Amino acid sequence: MKTETGVRDAVRSFVCAQILAADSGAGEITDDTELVQRGIVDSINVLRIVDFVEENWEILLEPEDIYQFTTIERIAAIVQSKRSA
C-alpha cells in the first residue's frame, strides 16, 4: 500500500469492517464524511484507528495528527505525510 489511494482504501476498509459493522445504524460513508462530527466514530474508535494506522504503516502519530482524524481522506493524507517525512 504505497499510494495514498491504497492508504485511503485500507483505512476505509478498516472503518467499515471494524467500526461500522458494529453499528448498523451508521449508514454509508464516503471519504469526506465527518466521522466524529456525525457520531460515526467515538473516542474509543479513534484510538482503534490510531492503533491500526501505526501498526500497518509503522509510523508514530502525534496528538495533533490524531486531532485531525476527521475523515478517511484526512487520515490517508496524514499517513502519507508521515511516511514521506
C-alpha positions, 0 to 999 in steps of 0.5 A: 500500500504505497499510494495514498489511494491504497492508504485511503482504501485500507483505512476505509476498509478498516472503518467499515469492517471494524467500526461500522459493522458494529453499528448498523445504524451508521449508514454509508460513508464516503471519504469526506464524511465527518466521522466524529462530527456525525457520531460515526466514530467515538473516542474509543474508535479513534484510538482503534484507528490510531492503533491500526494506522501505526501498526500497518504503516509503522509510523508514530502519530502525534496528538495533533495528527490524531486531532485531525482524524476527521475523515478517511481522506484526512487520515490517508493524507496524514499517513502519507505525510508521515511516511514521506517525512 
